[in-house]
Amino acid sequence: MDYHHHTNHSFDSKAIMREVCKEAINKGLNEICFTEHFSLNPVVPTYGHMDFEKYFQDIKECRDQFESQLIVKAGIEICEPHQLINEYTQAFKSLDLDFILGSVHNINNDKLRIFLGNKSNLIAYREYFTEVYNMVSQADIDVIAHLDLLKRYAIQTVGNFKFHEVKDLIESILTKAIERNIGIEINTSGLRGKLNESLPSIHVIKLYKELGGEILTIGSDSHTVETVGSHLFEAIEMAKECGFKYMFKYEKRNPIAVKL
């Protein structure tokens, strides 16, 4: 299962949903969830691109075409869902979504690259993780997307975070997530580039398990046809190494355990 994929319904992808499904089948996947970027904040890049009518039409066509070969789920990735909560509630009221990812791509309306500015490693990561904590404390989401995303942008400047320096904040995020029945994902996109590690890192995944976390999804965060399902087997091995016996899928926002 690949539970994080973008198509041309996201502003930063040109992938065609039907072609992604074909490639997923070729690679032996039996379930995919499309999680298009969405925001109601008019000053961030994800605003204004999503056409839900067209999105659900594409979902229906793919379900009809690949019915016996691939389970197709409808998801969304909300940027900063802890902001404009009432507006999101209203916007999603009539939508038949299976899955909602929550992510922090912007802080104070600045993209993470800009947010980094001249900040030191410690200040940048502590401010970022504080924002993630605010999200997981307030937002109506199912899973935290790429929990330590900032490292993707910081790796070439201030570098990766030092786990012991931010462990207290990460532990607060994970404890709140468990309390609110919110899961985390193993996002494999970092394994495809210079970062060379999953998002979040294995230290975070282990801590989540130690704290009693169980809800874990796995997604490629792919924006192209070719990388659907990328590094999913490595992610499954990582989950097993951290002590997980199950990964999760979703149906109408209800988590369903699948034995690893």
N, C-alpha and C positions, 0 to 999 in steps of 0.2 A: 504493500500500500504506500502511496505517495500522498501525504496530506498537506502539501504546500506547493502549489503550482500556479504560475501566472500565464495569461494569454493576452491577446490584443485587447481584452477588456480592461487591462491595466495599462497605465500611461507609458510604462517602460518595457513593454513587450510587444512583439509582432507575431507571436506564435498563434496559430489557428487551432482552436479547441479540437476539432475533428482530427487534425494531424497529430496532435499530442496524444489523443486516445489511441490512434493506430500504433504509434511508437511505443506507448505503454504496453499494449498487447504484445507487440513484437518482443519486448523485453521481459515478458512473463509476469507483469503486474496484473492483479485481478481487481484492484480498486484504486481510484484516484479522486482526490478532492481538489477542485479549483478554488483558489483563495485570492481573488482579485483585490488589488489595492483600492481603498475607498476612504475618503475623508469629506467631512462637511465644512472643514475650515477653508475658506476661500483663498488663503494666502500660502497654502502648501501645494506642492506639485501634484498630489493625488486628487485634488479637487476637480470636479466637473467632467471627469473622463467616463465614469461608469454609467452605462445605460442598462438598467436592470431588466427592462423588457427584452432587449436583445440578448442579454446574458442568459436569462432563463430559457429563451427560445433555443439558444445554442446548447444549453444543458439538456433540454428535452430531445433535440435532434440527435445528440450523441447517445443519450440513454436508449432511444429507439433503435439507432443504427447498430450499437454495440451491446445490446441487451444481454446476449448470451455469453459475451466475452469479457466484459468490463463493467464493474459497478462505478457509476459516476455520481459524485456528491457535489452539492452546491455550497460553497463557502465564501468567506470574505475575510480580508485582512484590514482591520481598521487602524489607521494611524492616530495615535493619541486618543483612544476611545474614552478616556476619563475626562476629556473636555467635551462640552456640548452633549452631555449625557441624555438630557431630555429630547434633544433633537434626533439623536441616534435611535432612541427608543421609538419615537414616532416614525422615523424613516423605515425601520425594520418591522414594524407592526404587521404589515401585510405580506412580508416576504417569507417564502418557504425555504429558509436556510437550514442546512445541516450542521454548520460549523462556523465558529467565529474566532479568528486569531486576533490578538491585540498586540500592537507593536509601538515602539517609540522610535520614530524616524526624525522627529523635529523636537527641539527644545526652545521654548520662547519664540516659536515660529521660525527658527533657524534650522536648516538642515544640519545633520550631525557634523559634517565636515567643517561647516562655518562655526558651529557651536564650539568646536575644539579650539579654534583661534590660537591664542598664545598660552592656553591653560597648561598647567603641569599635569603629569600623568595622574597623580592622586586626586587632584581637584576635579579634573575632567570626569574620571570614572565615578567618583563619589556623587557628583551632581547628576550624572546619567542614571546610576542605579537608584538614586532618590526619586527620579522621575518615573522609573519603572515601578518602584514601590507605590507611588501615587496611583499609577494606572491599575495595578493589581488590587489595590485597596478599594477602588471605586467603580471600575468599569464592569459592564456585563459582557464578559468574554468567556470562551471555553478554554483557551490555551494561550500562554505567552509565547509569541513568536521570537525566535533568535534573541534570547534573553540578554546576552552580552554583545549585542550588535555593534556597539561603539568601537570595539576592537578592530572591526573591518576597516574603519576609516582612520583609526589612530595608529595602526601597526607601522605605518611608514614615517610617523612623526614622533609621538610620545611613547609608542610601543604598546604592547599588551599590558593588561592589568596584572598586578601582583595579588594573587588570591588572598593571602593573609591580610592584606591592607584593606580589603573591601568585603571580607567574609561576613562581617556583622550585617552589612546592608543586604548582601545576597541571601543570608539566612533569614532576614526579615521578609524579603520578597517571597521566598519559598514557603515560609511558615504561613504567611497571609494567603498565598495561593492554595495551600492545602486546606486551610480553614474555610476558604470560599469555594472549594471543589473546582479550582482552576488548575489545569495541567501545564506541563512544559513540553516543548518539542526538542528532538534532536534534529537540528537543521544542518544538512550536509553541504550547504553552499560553500562554506569555508574550506572544505576539502578539495574544491575545484580550483582554488586560486593561491595567491601568495600566503594567505593566512595559514593554510595547511593544518587547520583543526576545526572541529565542529563548533557550532553555536547552539547552546553554550558549550564551554569546555567540559571535559570529563570530570573535573573537580566539582563543578556545579551540579552535574548529573548525579554524582555519587552523594553529594550533600543532600540533594532532594530526596534520594532514596533513604538515607540515614534519618532524615526528619520524618519519614513516614509517607512520602509522596509516592503515588502509584500511577497517576494519569500521565501517560507518556505517548506522544505521537511522533511520527518520523516523516520528514518531508525534505524534498530536494531544493525547495525554493527556486525551482528552475523557471527561467523566463524564455526558454527556447524549446523547440521540439526535441532536439538531440539529447538534452540533458535530463529529460524526464526519468525519474527513478535513480538518478545518479547517487552512487555510494550508499544506497539503502542497506546493502548487506553489511557494510562496515558499521553502519549505525546500529543494526540489530545486534551485532557482536558486542558493540560498546554497551548497549542496554543490558545484555546478559552479564557482561563483566561487572557492571554496577549493581547487579543483583535483581534486575527486573525479570519477572516471569511472563509478563504480558505487555503488549503495546495496545493502543486504543484506536478505534475508529468512532465515528459519530453518525447518528441518524436523528434528524430533527432536533439537534443540539443535545442529544443524550449520549453519554459515553458508553461504548461497548467494548469489553475486554476481548482481546484475541491472543491466544497463547503463542508465545514465541517458540 
